[in-house]
Amino acid sequence: MIMRRLLRSLVLWVFGGTMYFLLEVGWKMAQGHPNEISWTMLVLAAMICIPLDQVNEHPSRNMPLWLQAVLGGMGITAAELVAGLVLNVWLGLGIWDYSNSSINLCGQICLTFALMWVPVAGAGIVMFAWLRYWLYGERRPEYVFWRRKHE
């Protein structure tokens, strides 16, 4: 049982981290900033995948998908702040800087990207649920979009 959970987490970690990193690469390339792509984004994305998957599992599968996405987006934003303070401020790596964005905190997070993380988190939550279903035979994903499902 423990090995199965570890394997599941590893698969989600690798798959989710890679998918986000490819999204990051595409975004940076489209913005004309390929020199700003960092391997640290792959590591951060992979680390976020497990708690993001857990948003769909706990505390209740009956939580509306929009609320799961908002919680996931908040988690991603918090992780981005911590990573930014460590990587950019403390270590001086200068991987990203949102200082020129309106409503930013220490140049490490900003309102624009915090809002963008919500649909990214929602997509990740749905993707992880379907991966668990397809790869591990767990129950088929069902979503409540606006209200809690009454059982």
Sine and cosine of phi, psi and omega as CSV:
sin_phi,cos_phi,sin_psi,cos_psi,sin_omega,cos_omega
0.00,0.00,-0.70,0.71,0.00,-1.00
-0.91,0.41,-0.68,0.73,0.01,-1.00
-0.89,0.45,-0.63,0.78,0.01,-1.00
-0.89,0.46,-0.69,0.72,0.02,-1.00
-0.91,0.41,-0.63,0.78,0.03,-1.00
-0.91,0.42,-0.68,0.73,0.03,-1.00
-0.89,0.45,-0.70,0.71,0.03,-1.00
-0.85,0.52,-0.72,0.69,0.01,-1.00
-0.89,0.45,-0.65,0.76,0.01,-1.00
-0.89,0.45,-0.70,0.72,0.02,-1.00
-0.88,0.47,-0.73,0.69,0.02,-1.00
-0.89,0.46,-0.64,0.77,0.00,-1.00
-0.88,0.48,-0.78,0.63,-0.03,-1.00
-0.93,0.38,-0.75,0.66,-0.05,-1.00
-0.90,0.43,-0.77,0.63,-0.02,-1.00
-0.90,0.44,-0.69,0.72,0.03,-1.00
-0.88,0.48,-0.67,0.74,0.01,-1.00
-0.92,0.40,-0.69,0.72,0.01,-1.00
-0.88,0.48,-0.70,0.71,0.02,-1.00
-0.91,0.41,-0.67,0.74,-0.02,-1.00
-0.87,0.50,-0.66,0.76,0.05,-1.00
-0.90,0.44,-0.61,0.79,0.09,-1.00
-0.89,0.46,-0.69,0.72,0.03,-1.00
-0.88,0.47,-0.72,0.70,0.02,-1.00
-0.87,0.49,-0.73,0.69,0.02,-1.00
-0.86,0.51,-0.68,0.73,0.01,-1.00
-0.89,0.46,-0.75,0.67,-0.02,-1.00
-0.91,0.42,-0.63,0.78,0.02,-1.00
-0.91,0.41,-0.69,0.72,0.00,-1.00
-0.90,0.44,-0.53,0.85,0.02,-1.00
-0.99,0.15,-0.12,0.99,-0.02,-1.00
0.98,0.20,0.45,0.89,-0.02,-1.00
-0.81,-0.59,0.84,0.55,-0.03,-1.00
-0.91,0.42,-0.37,0.93,0.01,-1.00
-0.96,0.29,-0.17,0.99,0.00,-1.00
-1.00,-0.07,0.09,1.00,0.02,-1.00
-0.98,0.20,0.75,-0.66,-0.03,-1.00
-0.76,-0.65,0.61,-0.79,0.05,-1.00
-0.89,0.46,-0.38,0.92,0.00,-1.00
-0.90,0.44,-0.43,0.90,0.04,-1.00
-0.93,0.36,-0.56,0.83,0.08,-1.00
-0.90,0.44,-0.71,0.71,-0.01,-1.00
-0.91,0.42,-0.73,0.69,0.00,-1.00
-0.88,0.47,-0.71,0.71,0.00,-1.00
-0.88,0.48,-0.68,0.73,0.01,-1.00
-0.90,0.44,-0.64,0.77,0.00,-1.00
-0.91,0.41,-0.52,0.85,-0.02,-1.00
-0.97,0.26,-0.43,0.90,-0.12,-0.99
-0.86,0.51,-0.66,0.75,-0.06,-1.00
-0.92,0.39,-0.77,0.63,0.05,-1.00
-0.90,0.44,-0.55,0.84,0.03,-1.00
-0.89,0.45,-0.65,0.76,0.06,-1.00
-0.89,0.45,-0.60,0.80,-0.04,-1.00
-0.94,0.34,-0.40,0.91,0.06,-1.00
-0.85,0.52,-0.58,0.82,-0.01,-1.00
-0.98,0.19,-0.34,0.94,-0.05,-1.00
-1.00,-0.08,-0.60,0.80,-0.12,-0.99
-0.72,-0.69,0.50,-0.86,-0.02,1.00
-0.99,0.17,-0.28,0.96,-0.06,-1.00
-0.44,-0.90,0.74,-0.68,0.07,-1.00
-0.94,0.34,-0.20,0.98,-0.01,-1.00
-1.00,0.06,0.02,1.00,0.04,-1.00
-0.92,0.40,0.72,-0.69,0.00,-1.00
-0.83,0.55,0.59,-0.81,-0.04,-1.00
-0.85,0.52,-0.62,0.79,-0.01,-1.00
-0.88,0.47,-0.60,0.80,0.01,-1.00
-0.95,0.31,-0.62,0.78,0.10,-1.00
-0.86,0.52,-0.69,0.73,0.00,-1.00
-0.90,0.43,-0.66,0.75,0.02,-1.00
-0.90,0.44,-0.72,0.70,0.04,-1.00
-0.88,0.47,-0.67,0.74,0.04,-1.00
-0.89,0.46,-0.68,0.73,0.04,-1.00
-0.89,0.46,-0.62,0.79,0.06,-1.00
-0.91,0.41,-0.65,0.76,0.04,-1.00
-0.90,0.44,-0.67,0.74,0.03,-1.00
-0.89,0.45,-0.69,0.72,0.01,-1.00
-0.88,0.47,-0.67,0.74,0.04,-1.00
-0.89,0.45,-0.68,0.73,0.02,-1.00
-0.90,0.43,-0.63,0.78,0.03,-1.00
-0.90,0.44,-0.62,0.78,0.04,-1.00
-0.90,0.44,-0.76,0.65,-0.01,-1.00
-0.88,0.48,-0.74,0.67,0.00,-1.00
-0.88,0.47,-0.66,0.75,0.01,-1.00
-0.90,0.44,-0.66,0.75,0.02,-1.00
-0.90,0.43,-0.63,0.78,0.01,-1.00
-0.96,0.28,-0.82,0.58,-0.12,-0.99
-0.96,0.29,-0.70,0.71,-0.11,-0.99
-1.00,0.00,-0.69,0.72,-0.07,-1.00
-1.00,0.09,-0.82,0.57,-0.08,-1.00
-0.95,0.30,-0.78,0.63,-0.03,-1.00
-1.00,0.06,-0.22,0.97,0.06,-1.00
0.93,0.36,0.48,0.88,-0.04,-1.00
-0.97,0.24,-0.38,0.92,0.06,-1.00
0.86,0.50,0.68,0.73,-0.05,-1.00
-0.96,0.29,-0.65,0.76,0.10,-0.99
-0.57,-0.82,0.37,-0.93,-0.01,-1.00
-0.47,-0.88,0.93,-0.36,0.01,-1.00
-0.99,-0.17,0.35,0.94,-0.04,-1.00
-0.85,0.53,-0.52,0.86,-0.01,-1.00
-1.00,0.09,-0.10,0.99,0.03,-1.00
-1.00,0.10,0.60,-0.80,0.03,-1.00
-0.94,0.34,0.50,-0.86,0.00,-1.00
0.79,0.61,0.93,0.36,0.04,-1.00
-0.87,-0.49,0.32,-0.95,0.04,-1.00
-0.86,-0.50,0.93,-0.36,0.02,-1.00
0.84,0.54,0.32,0.95,-0.02,-1.00
0.95,0.30,0.11,0.99,-0.09,-1.00
-0.98,-0.22,-0.46,0.89,0.12,-0.99
-0.69,-0.73,0.41,-0.91,0.05,-1.00
-0.55,-0.83,0.32,-0.95,-0.06,-1.00
-0.87,0.49,-0.66,0.75,-0.03,-1.00
-0.83,0.55,-0.78,0.63,-0.03,-1.00
-0.96,0.28,-0.53,0.85,0.07,-1.00
-0.86,0.51,-0.65,0.76,0.04,-1.00
-0.94,0.33,-0.57,0.82,0.01,-1.00
-0.93,0.37,-0.46,0.89,-0.01,-1.00
-0.94,0.35,-0.38,0.93,-0.04,-1.00
-0.89,0.46,-0.80,0.60,0.05,-1.00
-0.92,0.39,-0.52,0.85,0.06,-1.00
-0.89,0.45,-0.70,0.72,0.03,-1.00
-0.89,0.45,-0.69,0.72,0.03,-1.00
-0.86,0.52,-0.70,0.72,0.03,-1.00
-0.89,0.45,-0.65,0.76,0.02,-1.00
-0.90,0.43,-0.66,0.75,0.01,-1.00
-0.88,0.48,-0.72,0.70,0.02,-1.00
-0.91,0.42,-0.70,0.71,-0.01,-1.00
-0.87,0.50,-0.71,0.71,-0.01,-1.00
-0.90,0.43,-0.63,0.77,0.01,-1.00
-0.89,0.46,-0.68,0.73,0.02,-1.00
-0.93,0.36,-0.60,0.80,0.07,-1.00
-0.88,0.47,-0.68,0.73,0.04,-1.00
-0.88,0.48,-0.63,0.77,0.01,-1.00
-0.92,0.40,-0.77,0.63,-0.07,-1.00
-0.94,0.33,-0.68,0.74,-0.10,-0.99
-1.00,0.06,-0.54,0.84,-0.15,-0.99
-0.87,-0.50,0.07,1.00,0.05,-1.00
0.92,0.39,0.36,0.93,0.06,-1.00
-0.95,0.30,0.12,-0.99,-0.11,-0.99
-0.89,0.46,0.52,-0.86,-0.01,-1.00
-0.89,0.46,0.73,-0.69,-0.01,-1.00
-0.89,0.45,0.68,-0.73,0.13,-0.99
-0.75,-0.66,0.65,-0.76,-0.05,-1.00
-0.81,-0.59,0.59,-0.81,0.15,-0.99
-0.96,-0.28,0.80,-0.60,-0.09,-1.00
-1.00,-0.06,-0.57,0.82,-0.08,-1.00
-0.84,-0.54,-0.64,0.77,-0.05,-1.00
-0.80,-0.60,0.34,-0.94,0.07,-1.00
-0.90,0.45,0.61,-0.79,0.06,-1.00
-0.98,0.17,0.73,-0.68,0.03,-1.00
-1.00,0.03,0.77,-0.64,-0.03,-1.00
-0.96,-0.29,0.00,0.00,0.00,0.00
